[in-house]
Amino acid sequence: MLKVQVISPEKVLFEGDATSVVAPAFDGELGILTGHAPMITALGTGTLRVEGGAGNQRFNIAGGFLQVVDDQVRVVTEQATAV
C-alpha cells in the first residue's frame, strides 16, 4: 500500500492510502505502484489519479513536483482542485 499526500499552497488536499497513483509528469503520464524506485519529477498540467485505499480521488493539477520514497508518494503542486 502507498501512503499518499497531495499538497497545494492553500492546504493538504488528500492524505491517505492508495494502491496506485497516476500523475501528469512534465513529459507524459507517470504510474506508481507499491515498490516503485525512489524518484523525483517535475509535474505538468493534467489529472492526478489516486486509486484504491479509501476510494478513487481525482485532482486537476498544474505544476509542482512528485516524490517517491519507501512507498510514500508526496505531490506538491502549485495549483490543484478536486474533481
N, C-alpha and C positions, 0 to 999 in steps of 0.2 A: 504494500500500500504506500502511496506517495503522500507526503504532508505538503500541502499547497497553501501559499499566501499570495493574494493579489492585492497590491498596494498602489493607490494613487496619491497625489499630493493632498487630497482632501481627507481620505480615510482608508481603512482596510476594508476592501470590498468583499473579500472571501478569505476564510481561514478554515481549513479542514482537510479531510482525507479524500483521495481520488485514486482511481485505477489507471487513468491516463490523462495527459494534458496535450492539447494541440494548440500551438501558438503561431501567430504570423511573424516569423523572423523577417529581417530586412531583405532576405533573398529567397523567400518561399516559406511554406509551412513546415513546422518542426514538430515531430511527435515524440512524446516522452512517456516511457513505461518504467515500472519498478526495475531497479538495477542499471539505469542509464549511467553512462560515464559522466564524471564531473565536467561541467562546461559552463560557459557564459556567452551570451549572444545578444546582439542588438535586436530590438523589435521594430517591426514596421507598422503598418496600419491594417486592421482586419479584425476578425473574430477570434477571441481566445475561448477555447472549449475545455472545460474541466469536467471529466466524466467519471461516474461511479461514486462510491462513498455515499454522500448524502444526496445523491441525485445529480442530474446534469446541470451545470451552470454555464452561461454564455455571457461574454462581455465584449463590447466593441472597444478596441484599444487603439491608441496612436502613440508610437514611440516608446522609449524606455529600454529596459533590458530584462533578460531572463537568466536565472542562475540555477544550476542543478548541482547539489552536493549531498551524497548519502541519502538518496530518496527524498530529499527536501527540495521543493521547487518554489523559488521566490520570483514573482513577476512584479517588477516595479515599473509603472507606466506613467507617462506624462498626462495622459487623458484616458478615462475609462468610464463606460456606462454599462449597467446590466441590461441584458436583452431579455 
